[in-house]
Amino acid sequence: MADVSFPNTIMGSAAVPGAPDSSTLKEAVQASGSVRARLGYAPGAWLFYATGGPAWTYNRSTLASVAAADGETHDLTRLGLAWGAGAELGLSLNWSARLEYLGTGFGSQGVTFSGAAQRVSSDWAVHTARLGFNYRFGRDDRKVLDEGVKPLENDWFNLRAQTTYLQQYAAPFRAPYRGTRAFGK
């Protein structure tokens, strides 16, 4: 099992003692991912499993003083481990639902900010709970490509999904008038 996440909204900040001008370290995840194996027990339509494997994250660290608008920035890649546990329930021949806990730890890593003559180390760990729906392709792969994925429908549950991508664009235009009366001036 592999997963990749980007752009990301996971970030943190902390005051840096001993740094000039009351500096703050901000660190934000730009992208992250893991490659994990699952080992489990499957009674009936259920699968209870443990998961684990290597993980990576690409972070951006910024050291900024309160007096300055922007600070010095460094990008760093962290390597670590992901571990967790979950349960998956088969809903139909191709559909399943899962609930999973995933912890990811990257340990301590440091960055030297030359402008402040400061080396700052930080730990990075992420804990997530995930709810997911899976569709497994099988013998009718060609039929799925021609007709599309059938919605999940039971007497007690219905799942349908749709995605829409809409790009908005306003073409640049040249104003026909120039001078003091242009656009109400």
C-alpha positions in Angstrom: 0.0 0.0 0.0 1.4 3.4 -0.9 0.1 6.9 -0.4 1.3 10.4 -1.3 -0.2 13.7 0.0 0.3 17.2 -1.4 -0.3 20.2 -1.2 -0.5 19.9 2.6 -1.9 22.0 5.4 0.1 20.4 8.2 2.3 23.0 9.9 3.6 24.2 13.2 5.4 27.1 14.8 7.4 27.8 18.0 9.4 30.6 19.6 13.1 30.0 19.4 14.9 30.9 22.6 18.2 32.5 22.3 17.5 33.7 18.7 17.9 37.4 18.0 14.7 39.6 17.8 12.2 37.1 19.3 12.4 34.8 16.3 9.8 32.1 15.4 10.4 28.9 13.6 7.6 27.8 11.3 7.7 24.4 9.6 5.2 23.3 7.0 4.8 20.0 5.1 4.9 20.5 1.4 4.4 16.8 0.5 4.6 13.5 2.3 4.0 9.8 1.7 4.6 6.2 2.8 5.0 2.7 1.4 3.4 0.2 3.8 2.7 -3.5 4.2 -0.5 -4.9 5.8 -0.7 -8.0 7.9 -4.1 -9.1 9.2 -6.8 -11.5 10.0 -10.0 -11.9 7.9 -13.1 -13.4 9.6 -15.9 -13.3 7.1 -16.3 -10.0 5.3 -14.0 -8.2 7.8 -10.2 -7.6 7.7 -8.5 -6.5 10.8 -4.9 -5.5 10.1 -1.7 -3.8 11.3 0.3 -1.7 8.8 3.8 -0.3 8.8 6.7 0.8 6.6 9.0 3.6 5.5 7.7 7.2 5.2 9.0 10.5 3.9 8.1 14.2 4.1 9.4 17.3 2.4 9.2 20.2 4.8 9.8 24.0 4.5 11.4 25.6 7.6 11.3 29.4 8.0 13.0 31.4 10.8 11.5 34.9 11.0 11.9 37.6 13.5 9.0 39.6 14.8 10.6 42.8 13.3 11.1 41.3 9.8 8.3 40.6 7.3 9.9 37.5 5.9 12.7 35.3 7.1 15.3 32.8 6.0 13.8 29.6 4.5 15.3 26.1 4.1 13.7 23.0 2.5 14.5 19.6 4.1 13.5 16.0 3.4 12.8 13.8 6.4 12.8 10.0 6.4 10.9 8.0 9.1 8.5 5.2 9.8 4.7 4.9 9.5 2.7 2.4 11.6 -0.9 1.8 12.4 -3.9 -0.5 12.5 -7.3 -0.6 10.9 -10.4 -2.6 10.0 -11.9 -3.1 6.5 -15.4 -4.4 5.7 -16.3 -5.9 2.3 -19.6 -4.1 1.2 -20.0 -5.9 -2.1 -17.9 -7.9 -4.6 -15.8 -4.8 -5.6 -16.5 -2.3 -2.8 -15.1 -2.1 0.7 -14.9 0.5 3.5 -12.1 1.0 6.0 -11.2 2.9 9.1 -7.5 3.3 9.9 -5.2 4.9 12.4 -1.8 5.9 11.1 1.1 7.3 13.1 4.2 8.7 11.4 7.4 9.7 13.1 10.4 11.4 11.6 12.6 12.0 14.7 14.7 15.1 15.2 16.5 17.0 12.4 18.3 20.3 12.4 18.6 23.2 10.0 21.3 26.0 10.2 20.0 29.5 9.5 23.0 31.5 8.5 21.4 34.9 8.8 20.7 34.4 12.5 23.8 32.2 13.0 21.4 29.7 14.6 21.0 25.9 14.3 17.4 24.8 15.1 16.3 21.2 15.6 12.7 20.0 15.5 10.9 16.7 15.9 8.1 15.9 13.4 5.3 13.4 14.1 1.8 13.1 12.5 -1.2 11.1 13.8 -4.2 10.6 11.5 -7.5 8.8 11.5 -8.7 7.8 8.0 -12.1 6.7 6.6 -11.9 5.3 3.1 -13.9 3.6 0.4 -12.1 1.2 -2.0 -13.0 -0.1 -5.4 -11.2 -3.3 -6.4 -10.8 -4.0 -10.1 -11.2 -7.6 -11.0 -12.2 -9.9 -13.9 -14.4 -7.2 -15.5 -11.7 -4.6 -15.9 -12.4 -4.0 -19.6 -16.1 -3.6 -18.9 -15.4 -1.1 -16.1 -13.3 1.0 -18.6 -16.1 0.9 -21.2 -19.1 1.5 -18.9 -17.5 3.2 -15.8 -17.6 2.1 -12.1 -21.0 1.1 -10.9 -22.2 2.9 -7.7 -22.3 1.0 -4.5 -25.9 0.1 -3.7 -27.2 -2.1 -0.9 -30.6 -2.2 0.7 -29.0 -0.2 3.6 -26.3 1.9 2.0 -25.7 3.9 -1.1 -22.4 5.5 -2.3 -22.1 7.7 -5.3 -19.2 10.1 -6.2 -18.5 12.7 -8.8 -15.6 15.1 -9.4 -15.6 18.3 -11.4 -12.7 20.3 -12.4 -13.5 23.9 -13.5 -10.7 26.2 -14.4 -11.7 29.9 -14.5 -9.8 32.3 -16.6 -10.3 35.9 -17.5 -8.3 36.9 -20.5 -6.3 40.1 -20.2 -7.8 43.0 -22.1 -6.7 46.5 -23.1 -8.7 49.4 -21.9 -9.9 51.5 -24.9 -9.5 54.8 -23.0 -6.6 56.4 -21.3 -6.3 59.6 -19.4 -8.2 61.3 -16.5 -11.6 59.9 -17.3 -10.5 56.3 -17.8 -12.5 53.9 -15.5 -14.2 56.8 -13.6 -11.0 58.6 -12.5 
